[in-house]
């Protein structure tokens, strides 16, 4: 009887062992032959790093015409500055002669210089050779430009003059004062000056101890050509 009970117990232990062995995989046991090492990511071959694509640059804003490049976008740009061309300056110095006076052997030359935008001064020596008469003198004055800029435009010119003449044993001294209105044209460096007015002339002549005086008003004309600088 005892032998039969031992066989029954042994059989029950064997059955329990078989059931326990079959239930182990369902409870999380790793089956035989399974790799229990966790998988790791393998690096690229030859140690190369994975390529990284740089981000695209932001779009650039075009510079409007007339503006300096690099102004800050989002801010109102400064208005364009228009290019200012320098104005051509009118010549301020002139040298002229009177070609018609040379027909009567009167030689003169005049120098004119701008001293203010609408004012110029002038000085003109003169020589007269007629027969046995030799005379020389000079005229000086100022021109005030009512239209234009010295030395070009419409002007009014007060002037004074001093003269000396000799003929053999006779000689004469005279002075003049007057004024002219006129217009001076300047084309590049060429000058044409026209004018008309009147002069008061006083002359005192002497010969052999006697003197003669004469005075009066005479017309004054101007026709001069020359160069400007």
C-alpha positions as CSV (number, residue, x, y, z in Angstrom):
1,X,0.0,0.0,0.0
2,X,2.8,2.3,1.0
3,X,4.5,1.4,-2.4
4,X,1.5,2.4,-4.3
5,X,1.2,5.7,-2.5
6,X,4.9,6.5,-3.3
7,X,4.3,5.7,-7.0
8,X,1.3,8.1,-7.0
9,X,3.3,10.9,-5.4
10,X,6.2,10.4,-7.7
11,X,3.8,10.5,-10.7
12,X,2.2,13.7,-9.4
13,X,5.6,15.3,-8.9
14,X,6.6,14.4,-12.5
15,X,3.4,15.8,-13.9
16,X,3.8,19.0,-11.9
17,X,7.4,19.4,-13.2
18,X,6.3,18.9,-16.8
19,X,3.5,21.5,-16.5
20,X,5.9,24.0,-14.8
21,X,8.5,23.6,-17.6
22,X,5.9,24.2,-20.4
23,X,4.4,27.3,-18.7
24,X,7.8,29.1,-18.2
25,X,8.1,30.6,-21.8
26,X,4.6,32.2,-21.5
27,X,5.7,34.0,-18.3
28,X,8.6,35.9,-20.0
29,X,11.3,33.4,-20.0
30,X,13.8,33.6,-22.9
31,X,13.6,30.4,-25.0
32,X,16.8,28.4,-25.4
33,X,19.2,29.8,-28.1
34,X,17.7,33.3,-28.0
35,X,20.3,36.3,-28.0
36,X,19.8,38.3,-24.9
37,X,22.3,41.1,-25.9
38,X,20.5,44.4,-26.8
39,X,21.0,45.6,-30.3
40,X,23.2,48.8,-30.8
41,X,23.2,51.1,-33.8
42,X,26.3,50.5,-36.0
43,X,28.3,53.6,-37.0
44,X,28.8,54.4,-40.7
45,X,31.6,52.6,-42.5
46,X,35.2,54.1,-42.2
47,X,34.1,56.4,-39.4
48,X,32.3,58.9,-41.7
49,X,29.7,61.1,-40.1
50,X,26.3,61.4,-41.6
51,X,25.9,64.3,-44.0
52,X,24.1,67.3,-42.7
53,X,22.2,69.6,-45.1
54,X,22.7,73.3,-44.2
55,X,19.6,75.4,-43.9
56,X,18.6,77.5,-46.9
57,X,19.7,81.2,-46.6
58,X,17.0,83.8,-46.2
59,X,16.0,85.6,-49.4
60,X,17.8,88.9,-50.0
61,X,15.8,92.0,-50.7
62,X,16.9,93.8,-53.9
63,X,18.3,97.3,-53.5
64,X,16.0,99.9,-55.1
65,X,17.5,102.0,-57.8
66,X,19.2,105.1,-56.5
67,X,19.8,103.7,-53.0
68,X,23.0,102.6,-51.4
69,X,23.2,98.8,-51.0
70,X,22.8,97.3,-47.5
71,X,20.0,99.4,-46.1
72,X,18.1,97.7,-43.4
73,X,15.0,95.9,-44.7
74,X,11.8,96.7,-42.9
75,X,12.8,100.3,-42.5
76,X,11.9,103.1,-44.9
77,X,15.0,103.8,-46.9
78,X,16.3,107.4,-47.2
79,X,15.1,109.2,-50.3
80,X,17.6,109.1,-53.1
81,X,19.9,112.1,-53.5
82,X,19.8,113.6,-57.0
83,X,23.2,114.3,-58.5
84,X,23.8,118.0,-58.7
85,X,25.9,119.1,-61.6
86,X,28.2,122.0,-60.9
87,X,27.2,125.2,-62.6
88,X,29.6,126.6,-65.1
89,X,31.0,129.8,-63.8
90,X,30.9,132.9,-65.9
91,X,34.4,134.2,-66.8
92,X,35.4,137.0,-64.5
93,X,38.3,138.6,-66.3
94,X,38.3,140.2,-69.8
95,X,40.8,141.9,-72.2
96,X,39.3,144.0,-75.0
97,X,40.4,146.3,-77.8
98,X,38.5,148.8,-80.1
99,X,39.2,147.7,-83.7
100,X,37.4,150.7,-85.2
101,X,39.5,153.2,-83.4
102,X,42.7,151.8,-84.9
103,X,41.5,153.1,-88.3
104,X,42.0,156.6,-86.8
105,X,45.4,155.6,-85.3
106,X,43.9,155.4,-81.8
107,X,45.1,152.4,-80.0
108,X,43.6,151.3,-76.7
109,X,43.3,148.2,-74.6
110,X,41.0,147.6,-71.6
111,X,41.3,145.3,-68.7
112,X,38.2,144.3,-66.7
113,X,37.9,142.3,-63.5
114,X,34.9,141.1,-61.6
115,X,35.0,142.2,-57.9
116,X,31.4,141.2,-57.0
117,X,28.7,139.1,-58.6
118,X,27.2,142.3,-60.3
119,X,30.2,144.7,-60.2
120,X,33.4,144.9,-62.2
121,X,36.2,147.5,-62.5
122,X,38.1,148.4,-65.6
123,X,41.2,150.3,-66.6
124,X,42.2,151.2,-70.2
125,X,45.3,153.0,-71.4
126,X,45.2,154.8,-74.8
127,X,47.6,156.1,-77.3
128,X,46.9,158.5,-80.2
129,X,49.3,159.0,-83.1
130,X,48.1,161.6,-85.7
131,X,50.6,163.5,-87.8
132,X,52.8,165.5,-85.4
133,X,50.4,165.1,-82.5
134,X,51.1,162.5,-79.9
135,X,48.6,161.9,-77.1
136,X,48.2,159.3,-74.4
137,X,45.9,158.8,-71.5
138,X,43.9,156.4,-69.5
139,X,40.3,155.7,-68.5
140,X,39.1,153.9,-65.4
141,X,35.7,153.2,-64.0
142,X,33.2,150.5,-62.8
143,X,30.4,148.6,-64.4
144,X,27.3,147.8,-62.5
145,X,25.4,144.8,-64.0
146,X,21.6,145.2,-63.8
147,X,21.0,142.0,-65.9
148,X,23.4,139.1,-65.8
149,X,26.6,138.5,-63.8
150,X,29.9,140.4,-64.3
151,X,31.4,140.5,-66.8
152,X,28.4,139.5,-69.0
153,X,25.1,141.3,-69.2
154,X,23.5,144.7,-69.3
155,X,25.4,147.4,-67.4
156,X,25.8,151.0,-66.6
157,X,29.4,152.4,-66.2
158,X,30.6,155.7,-64.8
159,X,34.1,156.5,-65.8
160,X,36.9,159.2,-65.6
161,X,39.8,159.8,-67.9
162,X,43.1,161.8,-67.9
163,X,45.0,162.8,-71.1
164,X,48.1,164.5,-72.2
165,X,48.9,165.6,-75.8
166,X,51.9,167.4,-77.5
167,X,52.5,168.8,-80.9
168,X,55.9,170.4,-81.4
169,X,56.2,173.2,-78.8
170,X,52.5,173.0,-77.9
171,X,51.1,170.7,-75.3
172,X,47.7,170.1,-73.8
173,X,46.3,168.4,-70.7
174,X,42.8,167.3,-70.3
175,X,40.4,165.2,-68.2
176,X,37.0,163.7,-68.9
177,X,34.1,162.3,-66.9
178,X,31.1,160.5,-68.2
179,X,29.0,157.4,-68.3
180,X,27.9,154.7,-70.7
181,X,25.1,152.1,-71.0
182,X,25.8,148.9,-72.8
183,X,25.7,145.1,-73.0
184,X,28.6,142.6,-73.0
185,X,28.2,139.3,-74.7
186,X,30.4,136.3,-73.7
187,X,30.5,133.1,-75.8
188,X,33.0,130.8,-74.3
189,X,36.1,132.9,-74.2
190,X,35.1,135.4,-76.8
191,X,33.8,138.9,-75.7
192,X,31.8,141.5,-77.7
193,X,30.9,144.7,-75.8
194,X,28.7,147.4,-77.1
195,X,27.8,150.7,-75.4
196,X,26.9,154.4,-75.8
197,X,26.9,157.4,-73.6
198,X,28.4,160.9,-73.2
199,X,31.6,162.5,-71.7
200,X,32.4,165.9,-70.4
201,X,35.9,166.9,-71.6
202,X,38.0,169.8,-70.4
203,X,41.3,170.5,-72.3
204,X,43.9,173.2,-71.6
205,X,46.5,173.7,-74.3
206,X,49.6,176.0,-74.2
207,X,52.1,177.2,-76.8
208,X,54.7,180.0,-76.6
209,X,53.6,181.1,-73.2
210,X,49.9,181.3,-74.1
211,X,47.2,178.9,-73.1
212,X,43.9,177.9,-74.6
213,X,41.1,176.1,-72.8
214,X,38.3,174.2,-74.2
215,X,35.5,172.1,-72.7
216,X,32.3,170.5,-73.7
217,X,30.2,167.3,-73.9
218,X,31.1,164.8,-76.5
219,X,29.4,161.5,-77.4
220,X,31.1,158.3,-76.2
221,X,30.7,155.0,-78.1
222,X,32.0,151.5,-77.3
223,X,32.6,148.7,-79.7
224,X,35.1,146.3,-78.3
225,X,36.1,142.7,-78.9
226,X,38.4,140.5,-76.9
227,X,38.8,137.4,-74.7
228,X,37.4,136.4,-71.3
229,X,38.9,134.1,-68.7
